[in-house]
Amino acid sequence: MIIHAQQPIVEVHDLTVSYARKPVLWGVDFTLPSGCIAGIVGPNGAGKSTLLKTIMGLIPPSSGYIKLFDRPVDEVRSRVSYVPQRESVDWDFPVSVLDVVLMGRYGKVGLLRNTGARDQAIARDCLDKVGMAAFAKRQISQLSGGQQQRVFLARALAQESDIYFMDEPFAGVDAATEQAIIGLLREMASAGKTIIVVHHDLQSARTYFDWIILLNMRLVAAGPTDQAFTDETIQQAYGGRLNLLSQVGDVMEKRAFPSREN
Ligand SMILES: Nc1ncnc2c1ncn2[C@@H]1O[C@H](COP(=O)(O)OP(=O)(O)OP(=O)(O)O)[C@@H](O)[C@H]1O
C-alpha cells in the first residue's frame, strides 16, 4: 500500500539496491512531503540503513532513481544532513564537543576556511538545544553514549539543512533523552524541515512518526502513519517474527514474575 505525498520533496522511484550483485532492496517506491517526521521501520536486515544511504547518494542504486526537491541528490547535497548510527563512528578521535558541532558548519563556510564567530555562536546554540552546552570543551570520547548521540544531533542542526536523515538516533539513549530528541524533531518539523528516521520500536513508531515507510526488502507500505501502519501491514512486514517476539516476552515475564503463572 502506497499513499503518495501531494507535493513531494523526497521521491524514491522503483529503487533496487544490491551488494555484490545480490539485491537487498527491490522496486521501492514512495514519496514524502516537507515538514514531516518519517520513520523507516522493518525487521533486522530489511534494508533500512541501505535505503537511507542510497537516498543520500552514498550507495549507487542498481536501478531506479531518487529526487530531493525535484532535483538529483548531487545538486542539493548542501540541503541534506546525516546522523549516522552511533556504532559506525570512531569516538576515540581526539576532538572537542564544540569542534564536532563546528564540523557541521564546514558545508556552509567551506573546508579550507576557518569558522567564524557566527559559526561558533550557531554551534553553541545547537549544543544548548540538545542540553549539551556545559560539555562544549570536553573530548567527545569522554561522553556517555547518549551524550554523544546528542552532540551528533547538534552537529546536524548546525548544518541548517532542509532534510535530516537519522540512523537509529534513539539507540542506547535513556527515556528522558529520547523524549528530548523527539521534542526537538517535532520543533524542526513544525519549522518545515523533513526528518527521516530509521527506527526499531514498533510501539513508539506509532506516536513518533507522521509518515511511515514499512520495509522488508520490498516496500510493504508507505504513507501517513494512521493509514500505512496497521496490524495487517505490520504483520506483512514482520510475519512470524512478531509471534516469536511476543513468546520471548512471555517467557521473560514468567521468569521475572514466576508467581504470575496460571
Ligand atoms: N556493505 C555490505 N555488503 C554486503 N551486504 C550488506 C552490506 N551492508 C548490509 N548488507 C546486507 O544488506 C541487507 C540489508 O542491510 P541493512 O543494514 O540495510 O538492514 P537494516 O534493516 O538496516 O538492518 P538492522 O535493523 O539489522 O540494522 C542485510 O542482509 C545485510 O546483511
The ligand as an SDF file (V2000), in Angstrom:
LIG
                    3D

 31 33  0  0  0  0  0  0  0  0999 V2000
   28.2940   -3.4860    2.9610 N   0  0  0  0  0  0  0  0  0  0  0  0
   27.5190   -4.5610    2.7940 C   0  0  0  0  0  0  0  0  0  0  0  0
   27.9130   -5.5860    1.9980 N   0  0  0  0  0  0  0  0  0  0  0  0
   27.1200   -6.6700    1.7890 C   0  0  0  0  0  0  0  0  0  0  0  0
   25.9000   -6.8250    2.3540 N   0  0  0  0  0  0  0  0  0  0  0  0
   25.4570   -5.8480    3.1610 C   0  0  0  0  0  0  0  0  0  0  0  0
   26.2370   -4.6690    3.4180 C   0  0  0  0  0  0  0  0  0  0  0  0
   25.5320   -3.8700    4.2510 N   0  0  0  0  0  0  0  0  0  0  0  0
   24.3660   -4.5270    4.5090 C   0  0  0  0  0  0  0  0  0  0  0  0
   24.3210   -5.7010    3.8550 N   0  0  0  0  0  0  0  0  0  0  0  0
   23.1900   -6.6590    3.8430 C   0  0  0  0  0  0  0  0  0  0  0  0
   22.0770   -5.9920    3.2810 O   0  0  0  0  0  0  0  0  0  0  0  0
   20.8910   -6.3200    3.9690 C   0  0  0  0  0  0  0  0  0  0  0  0
   20.2370   -5.0490    4.5000 C   0  0  0  0  0  0  0  0  0  0  0  0
   21.0900   -4.4720    5.4650 O   0  0  0  0  0  0  0  0  0  0  0  0
   20.7290   -3.1250    6.2300 P   0  0  0  0  0  0  0  0  0  0  0  0
   21.8520   -2.8030    7.1480 O   0  0  0  0  0  0  0  0  0  0  0  0
   20.3240   -2.1100    5.2380 O   0  0  0  0  0  0  0  0  0  0  0  0
   19.4380   -3.5940    7.0510 O   0  0  0  0  0  0  0  0  0  0  0  0
   18.6970   -2.8780    8.2720 P   0  0  0  0  0  0  0  0  0  0  0  0
   17.2350   -3.0120    8.0100 O   0  0  0  0  0  0  0  0  0  0  0  0
   19.2280   -1.5060    8.4730 O   0  0  0  0  0  0  0  0  0  0  0  0
   19.1180   -3.8640    9.4550 O   0  0  0  0  0  0  0  0  0  0  0  0
   19.1920   -3.6850   11.0470 P   0  0  0  0  0  0  0  0  0  0  0  0
   17.8040   -3.4520   11.5460 O   0  0  0  0  0  0  0  0  0  0  0  0
   19.7010   -5.0250   11.4830 O   0  0  0  0  0  0  0  0  0  0  0  0
   20.1380   -2.5510   11.3370 O   0  0  0  0  0  0  0  0  0  0  0  0
   21.2770   -7.3080    5.0760 C   0  0  0  0  0  0  0  0  0  0  0  0
   21.0120   -8.6090    4.5910 O   0  0  0  0  0  0  0  0  0  0  0  0
   22.7680   -7.0670    5.2330 C   0  0  0  0  0  0  0  0  0  0  0  0
   23.4110   -8.2630    5.6340 O   0  0  0  0  0  0  0  0  0  0  0  0
  1  2  1  0
  2  3  1  0
  2  7  2  0
  3  4  2  0
  4  5  1  0
  5  6  2  0
  6  7  1  0
  6 10  1  0
  7  8  1  0
  8  9  2  0
  9 10  1  0
 10 11  1  0
 11 12  1  0
 11 30  1  0
 12 13  1  0
 13 14  1  0
 13 28  1  0
 14 15  1  0
 15 16  1  0
 16 17  2  0
 16 18  1  0
 16 19  1  0
 19 20  1  0
 20 21  2  0
 20 22  1  0
 20 23  1  0
 23 24  1  0
 24 25  2  0
 24 26  1  0
 24 27  1  0
 28 29  1  0
 28 30  1  0
 30 31  1  0
M  END
$$$$
